[in-house]
Amino acid sequence: MSSTRYRGGSRSYYRSRSVGHERALEHIAAARRLTAELGGMDQEVKKYFFGLPPGVMSEILVEYERIYGRNRREYAEETIPKWRSGKVKMGGEVAERLFNLLPPRMPLGVKYKLVEGLWHHVGPSSKHRIRVGLDADLAQVVELARSKITEFVVNYKIPESIERRFDWLSAGDVSIKQMLLAHIQEIEKTVVVEAIRAQVPVMMEHMGTAGSYTGRLAQIVQVGKHELELLMDKTATGARVEDPSIPLRSAISIRSKAPAIIFWVITAIVVLWIISRPHR
C-alpha cells in the first residue's frame, strides 16, 4: 500500500512540476512578447506605471478587473508596492496585461519622451558630408543639412519591430501614430541643424585664425546616430553635399559628439605650430 501511495504521490509530484514548468514557459513567452513590443522602452514604461497618481492607477485597476477578473485585480493591487520596491519581480504576463491598458490614458508628452528614447536606441544611422567654402552663407549650409536629413528620415522604411512599438503607443489611433512619427522626424532634423548652426561659424573663425597655414578643416559632428562631416575648404565656393565614403586628404580633422564643443584642439595645434616656427 505504501509503495502504491508513493508511486501515486510521485506521479502527482511530476504532474505538478510539469504544470509549473509550463506556466514558467508562458511567463517567459509573455516577457519576450512585451520586450518585442516595447523594445528599449521597458524600464521607462515600468517607471511611468509605478509613478502613476492614485486616481489614474485606480482607473487602470478597475479596467484590469473588468477584463481579467476580481482575483487578478486584487493580486495586482496587493503586489504593486512589492513590484515597485523590487522585492517581487513583475511577471511578463501580468506586465503585458497591465501595460496594454496604459497608452489610451498616457499624455502625448509622455509618449513623445518614450518614443525619443526608443529612437535613440534603435533608430536609423546615417553619414553625410558637406563641403563649405569661406564664401558660403550659414543659411545655405543649414538648408543643405536640413534637406539631406529630411530626405533620409522621410524615406526611411521603419522595420516591423519598431512599427509595433509605435502601434502600442498609439493604441490603434492612426492620427496619434502619425504625430509620433512626425515628432521623431522633426527631432532628427532639429538636432542636426542646430549642430551645424553652432559649428560652421566656429570653423570659419578658426580657418581665418590659421591664415594660410590650413587649407582645409574637417569636423565630424555626431548627433544621435547621425554622423555629419563638415569640411571647410578654402578652395571651394558655396556649399555642396558630397559622398562621405570618399576619403579626405590634407585636412585637419576633429570628431565631436557634442555640438557646443569649441575646437580647442585645433586652436592648440595651430598656436603651438606658430610658436615653434623660427622667428626671423
C-alpha positions in Angstrom: 0.0 0.0 0.0 2.7 2.4 1.0 4.6 1.7 -2.3 1.4 2.4 -4.3 0.8 5.6 -2.5 4.5 6.6 -3.1 4.1 6.0 -6.8 0.8 7.9 -6.9 2.4 10.8 -5.0 5.4 10.7 -7.4 3.1 11.0 -10.4 1.3 13.9 -8.7 4.6 15.5 -7.9 5.8 15.2 -11.5 2.5 16.4 -12.8 2.7 19.4 -10.6 6.3 20.1 -11.8 5.1 19.8 -15.4 2.3 22.3 -14.8 4.7 24.6 -13.1 7.2 24.3 -15.9 4.5 25.1 -18.5 3.5 28.2 -16.5 7.1 29.3 -16.3 7.4 29.0 -20.1 4.2 31.0 -20.5 5.6 33.8 -18.4 8.9 33.7 -20.4 6.9 33.9 -23.6 4.9 36.8 -22.3 8.0 38.6 -21.2 9.5 38.2 -24.7 6.3 39.4 -26.3 6.4 42.5 -24.1 10.1 43.2 -24.8 9.5 42.8 -28.6 6.6 45.3 -28.3 8.2 47.8 -26.1 11.9 47.3 -27.1 14.1 49.9 -25.4 11.2 51.4 -23.5 10.7 48.6 -21.0 12.2 50.3 -18.0 10.8 53.7 -18.8 7.3 52.2 -19.1 7.6 50.5 -15.7 8.8 53.7 -14.2 5.9 55.6 -15.6 3.4 52.9 -14.5 4.7 52.8 -10.9 4.7 56.6 -10.7 1.0 57.0 -11.7 -1.1 59.2 -9.4 -3.5 57.1 -7.2 -6.6 58.2 -9.3 -5.1 57.1 -12.6 -3.8 53.8 -11.1 -7.3 53.1 -9.7 -8.8 53.6 -13.2 -6.2 51.1 -14.6 -7.0 48.5 -12.0 -10.8 48.9 -12.5 -10.3 48.3 -16.2 -8.0 45.4 -15.3 -10.7 43.8 -13.2 -13.3 44.3 -15.9 -11.1 42.3 -18.4 -9.3 39.8 -16.2 -11.5 39.4 -13.1 -11.5 40.5 -9.5 -9.0 38.0 -8.2 -6.3 39.2 -10.6 -7.1 42.8 -9.8 -6.7 42.1 -6.0 -3.4 40.3 -6.6 -2.1 43.2 -8.7 -3.3 45.8 -6.2 -1.6 44.0 -3.3 1.6 43.3 -5.2 2.2 46.7 -6.8 4.2 48.1 -3.8 6.4 45.0 -3.9 6.9 45.3 -7.7 7.7 49.0 -7.2 10.3 48.3 -4.5 11.8 45.4 -6.4 11.0 42.8 -3.7 8.9 40.9 -6.1 9.7 40.6 -9.8 6.8 41.6 -12.1 5.9 38.6 -14.3 5.8 39.1 -18.1 2.2 38.1 -18.4 0.9 40.5 -15.7 3.1 43.3 -17.1 1.8 42.7 -20.6 -1.8 42.9 -19.5 -1.3 46.0 -17.3 0.9 47.9 -19.7 -1.5 47.4 -22.6 -4.0 49.5 -20.6 -1.6 52.4 -20.4 -1.4 54.1 -23.9 -5.1 55.3 -24.0 -4.5 57.2 -20.8 -1.0 58.3 -21.4 -0.4 62.0 -22.1 1.1 62.8 -25.5 4.2 64.4 -23.9 5.0 61.1 -22.2 4.6 59.3 -25.5 7.0 61.7 -27.1 9.6 61.1 -24.4 9.2 57.3 -24.7 9.5 57.3 -28.5 12.5 59.6 -28.4 14.2 57.1 -26.1 13.3 54.2 -28.4 14.6 56.1 -31.4 17.8 56.8 -29.7 18.4 53.1 -29.3 17.0 51.5 -32.5 16.6 54.4 -34.9 18.5 54.6 -38.3 22.0 55.8 -38.6 23.4 58.0 -41.5 26.6 59.6 -42.7 26.7 62.9 -44.7 29.4 65.3 -45.8 29.0 68.9 -46.6 32.0 70.8 -48.2 31.8 74.5 -47.3 33.7 77.4 -48.9 34.7 80.5 -46.9 32.2 82.5 -49.0 29.3 80.2 -48.1 26.3 81.6 -46.3 25.4 79.9 -43.0 21.7 79.7 -44.1 22.8 77.9 -47.2 24.7 75.3 -45.2 21.8 74.8 -42.8 19.3 74.3 -45.6 21.6 71.7 -47.2 21.8 69.8 -44.0 18.1 70.1 -43.3 17.1 68.9 -46.7 19.5 65.9 -46.6 18.4 64.7 -43.2 14.7 65.2 -44.2 15.2 63.2 -47.3 16.9 60.4 -45.3 14.4 60.3 -42.4 11.2 60.6 -44.6 12.4 57.8 -47.0 13.5 55.5 -44.1 11.4 52.3 -44.1 10.6 51.7 -40.4 11.2 48.0 -39.5 8.2 45.9 -38.4 9.8 45.5 -34.9 9.8 49.3 -34.4 6.5 49.8 -36.0 4.9 47.5 -33.3 6.1 49.9 -30.6 4.6 52.8 -32.4 1.4 50.8 -32.7 1.5 50.1 -28.9 2.0 53.8 -28.0 -0.7 55.0 -30.4 -3.2 52.3 -29.1 -4.6 51.9 -32.6 -5.1 55.6 -33.2 -3.7 56.3 -36.7 -3.6 60.1 -36.1 -1.5 59.6 -32.8 0.9 57.3 -34.7 1.4 59.9 -37.4 2.0 62.6 -34.7 4.7 60.4 -33.1 6.4 59.7 -36.4 6.3 63.4 -37.3 7.7 64.3 -33.9 10.7 62.0 -34.4 11.4 63.3 -37.9 11.3 66.9 -36.6 13.6 66.0 -33.7 16.1 64.4 -36.1 16.2 67.5 -38.3 16.4 69.9 -35.4 19.3 68.4 -33.6 21.4 68.2 -36.8 20.5 71.7 -37.9 21.4 73.2 -34.5 24.7 71.3 -34.5 25.6 72.9 -37.9 24.3 76.3 -36.8 26.7 76.2 -33.9 29.7 74.7 -35.6 30.1 76.4 -39.0 30.8 79.9 -37.7 33.4 78.5 -35.3 35.1 76.6 -38.1 35.1 79.7 -40.3 36.7 81.7 -37.4 39.4 79.0 -37.0 40.1 79.0 -40.7 40.6 82.7 -40.5 42.9 82.4 -37.4 45.0 79.8 -39.1 45.7 82.1 -42.0 47.4 80.5 -45.0 48.6 77.5 -42.9 45.4 75.5 -43.1 43.7 75.0 -46.4 41.1 72.5 -45.1 39.5 71.8 -41.8 37.1 68.9 -41.2 34.9 68.2 -38.3 32.7 65.1 -37.7 29.7 66.0 -35.6 27.9 63.0 -34.2 24.3 63.8 -33.2 22.5 60.7 -32.0 23.1 58.1 -34.8 23.8 60.7 -37.4 27.4 61.4 -38.4 27.7 64.8 -40.2 31.1 65.7 -41.7 31.7 69.4 -42.2 34.6 70.1 -44.5 35.8 73.7 -44.6 37.8 74.2 -47.8 39.4 77.5 -48.8 39.4 76.3 -52.5 35.7 75.6 -52.6 32.9 78.1 -53.3 29.5 78.0 -51.7 28.4 74.7 -50.1 27.6 71.3 -51.5 26.8 67.7 -50.4 29.4 65.1 -51.2 29.7 61.3 -50.9 31.1 60.6 -47.4 32.6 57.3 -48.5 35.4 59.2 -50.4 38.3 59.6 -48.0 39.6 63.1 -47.2 43.2 64.2 -47.8 45.2 67.1 -46.4 42.6 68.1 -43.9 42.9 68.6 -40.2 40.1 66.6 -38.6 38.4 66.6 -35.3 35.5 64.4 -34.1 32.8 65.8 -31.8 29.8 64.2 -30.1 28.7 67.5 -28.5 27.5 70.3 -30.8 28.7 73.0 -28.4 32.3 71.9 -28.2 34.8 74.6 -29.3 37.6 73.4 -31.4 40.3 73.9 -28.7 42.3 71.1 -30.1 42.6 72.8 -33.4 43.5 76.1 -31.7 46.2 74.5 -29.6 47.7 72.8 -32.6 47.8 76.0 -34.6 49.2 78.1 -31.8 51.9 75.6 -30.9 52.9 75.3 -34.6 53.1 79.1 -34.9 55.2 79.3 -31.7 57.6 76.6 -32.8 58.3 78.3 -36.1 61.7 80.0 -36.2 61.4 83.8 -36.0 63.3 85.9 -38.5 
